[in-house]
Amino acid sequence: MNLDTLKHIVKVAKDEGVAELKVEAKDFKVEVRFSTGVVAPVVHHAQPVVHHAPQAAAPAAKAAPVIESKHHVIKSPFVGTFYAAPGPGKPTYAKVGDKVKVGQALCVLEAMKIMNEIDADINGEIVEICVENESLVEFGQPLFKIKPN
């Protein structure tokens, strides 16, 4: 295991609120304890993040045009492996055309051998599933596009 991989594992653990992490390989052993005192809850659905640009930002005339979409996008809240079904041979949580409600499970993201259900945060109809089953997803990567009701 190289240093970059180890750093990535530690970062994901810290971001997910893990209190203690032990990593063992054949040539080394690492143990990390985070002293935040607070363990973050498991994230069940992505929340849109709004960043406001400072006043000294580049003029709007030079900015790339923003394309507005009628669809709500559910993004990955962390790095992990996307699973469309709860297990091999089981039916998928959701498919294009399905009507979904707030709190309904859409998929599972696995991170560090922990399975996290990602839930709908809006009522609507799935118009696109943006990733393939069993693919690695990055933080903030679109997972689903939902047409709101």
C-alpha positions as CSV (number, residue, x, y, z in Angstrom):
1,M,0.0,0.0,0.0
2,N,1.4,3.4,-0.9
3,L,1.3,6.6,1.1
4,D,-1.4,8.2,-1.2
5,T,-3.7,5.3,-0.7
6,L,-3.2,5.4,3.1
7,K,-3.9,9.2,3.1
8,H,-7.1,8.6,1.1
9,I,-8.3,6.0,3.5
10,V,-7.6,8.2,6.5
11,K,-9.3,11.2,4.9
12,V,-12.5,9.2,4.1
13,A,-12.6,7.8,7.6
14,K,-12.2,11.2,9.1
15,D,-14.8,12.7,6.8
16,E,-17.3,10.0,7.7
17,G,-16.8,10.6,11.4
18,V,-15.0,7.4,12.2
19,A,-13.6,7.6,15.7
20,E,-10.8,5.0,15.3
21,L,-9.2,3.4,12.3
22,K,-6.7,0.4,12.1
23,V,-5.0,-0.5,8.8
24,E,-2.8,-3.5,8.6
25,A,-0.7,-4.7,5.7
26,K,2.0,-7.4,5.5
27,D,4.8,-4.8,6.0
28,F,3.2,-2.3,8.3
29,K,0.4,-1.5,10.8
30,V,-1.2,2.0,11.3
31,E,-3.7,2.9,14.0
32,V,-5.4,6.4,14.0
33,R,-7.7,7.8,16.6
34,F,-9.6,11.0,15.8
35,S,-10.1,13.3,18.8
36,T,-13.1,15.3,17.6
37,G,-15.3,13.9,20.4
38,V,-18.2,13.8,18.0
39,V,-19.0,11.0,15.6
40,A,-20.9,12.3,12.5
41,P,-24.1,10.5,11.6
42,V,-24.3,8.3,8.4
43,V,-25.3,10.4,5.4
44,H,-28.5,9.0,3.8
45,H,-28.8,11.4,0.9
46,A,-26.8,14.2,-0.8
47,Q,-27.7,17.8,0.0
48,P,-27.0,20.5,-2.5
49,V,-24.2,22.8,-1.4
50,V,-24.3,26.5,-2.3
51,H,-21.1,28.5,-2.4
52,H,-21.2,32.3,-2.7
53,A,-18.4,33.9,-4.6
54,P,-16.6,36.8,-2.9
55,Q,-17.1,40.3,-4.2
56,A,-13.6,40.4,-5.7
57,A,-14.4,37.5,-8.1
58,A,-13.8,37.7,-11.8
59,P,-16.4,39.8,-13.7
60,A,-19.5,37.9,-14.8
61,A,-18.8,38.7,-18.5
62,K,-15.9,36.3,-18.4
63,A,-17.7,33.5,-16.6
64,A,-18.9,30.4,-18.5
65,P,-22.6,30.3,-19.0
66,V,-24.6,28.3,-16.5
67,I,-27.1,25.8,-18.0
68,E,-30.2,25.5,-15.8
69,S,-31.8,22.1,-15.5
70,K,-35.3,21.2,-14.6
71,H,-34.0,18.1,-12.9
72,H,-32.9,17.7,-9.3
73,V,-29.5,16.0,-9.1
74,I,-28.7,13.6,-6.2
75,K,-24.9,13.6,-5.8
76,S,-22.6,11.2,-4.0
77,P,-21.9,12.4,-0.5
78,F,-18.5,10.6,-0.4
79,V,-16.1,8.3,-2.4
80,G,-17.3,4.8,-2.7
81,T,-18.7,1.9,-4.8
82,F,-22.2,2.3,-6.2
83,Y,-24.6,-0.6,-6.0
84,A,-28.0,-0.4,-7.7
85,A,-29.4,-3.4,-5.7
86,P,-29.2,-4.5,-2.0
87,G,-27.4,-7.6,-3.1
88,P,-26.4,-9.9,-6.0
89,G,-29.4,-11.3,-7.8
90,K,-31.8,-8.9,-5.9
91,P,-34.0,-6.4,-7.7
92,T,-32.6,-2.8,-8.1
93,Y,-33.8,-0.1,-5.7
94,A,-34.8,2.2,-8.6
95,K,-34.8,2.4,-12.3
96,V,-35.5,5.1,-14.9
97,G,-39.2,6.0,-14.9
98,D,-39.8,5.0,-11.3
99,K,-41.7,7.4,-9.0
100,V,-39.8,8.1,-5.8
101,K,-40.6,9.7,-2.5
102,V,-38.5,11.5,0.1
103,G,-36.7,8.9,2.2
104,Q,-37.0,6.1,-0.4
105,A,-33.7,4.2,-0.9
106,L,-32.2,4.7,-4.3
107,C,-28.9,2.8,-4.1
108,V,-26.2,1.7,-1.7
109,L,-22.7,3.3,-1.6
110,E,-20.0,1.2,0.0
111,A,-17.1,2.9,1.7
112,M,-14.6,1.1,3.8
113,K,-16.8,-2.0,3.9
114,I,-19.7,0.0,5.3
115,M,-22.9,0.0,3.3
116,N,-24.7,3.3,3.2
117,E,-28.2,3.7,1.7
118,I,-28.6,6.9,-0.4
119,D,-32.2,8.1,-0.1
120,A,-34.3,10.4,-2.3
121,D,-34.4,13.9,-0.9
122,I,-37.3,15.0,-3.2
123,N,-40.5,13.5,-4.5
124,G,-40.4,12.9,-8.3
125,E,-39.6,10.6,-11.2
126,I,-36.2,9.2,-12.0
127,V,-35.1,10.4,-15.4
128,E,-31.5,9.3,-15.4
129,I,-29.2,7.0,-13.4
130,C,-25.8,8.6,-14.0
131,V,-23.5,5.8,-13.0
132,E,-23.1,2.1,-13.7
133,N,-23.7,-0.6,-11.1
134,E,-20.5,-1.5,-9.1
135,S,-18.6,1.5,-10.4
136,L,-16.4,3.7,-8.2
137,V,-17.9,7.2,-7.6
138,E,-16.3,10.4,-6.4
139,F,-17.5,12.9,-3.9
140,G,-20.1,15.2,-5.5
141,Q,-20.5,13.0,-8.6
142,P,-24.1,13.0,-9.9
143,L,-25.9,9.7,-9.2
144,F,-29.5,10.3,-10.1
145,K,-31.5,13.0,-11.9
146,I,-35.1,13.4,-10.7
147,K,-37.9,15.3,-12.3
148,P,-39.7,16.9,-9.3
149,N,-43.5,16.4,-8.9
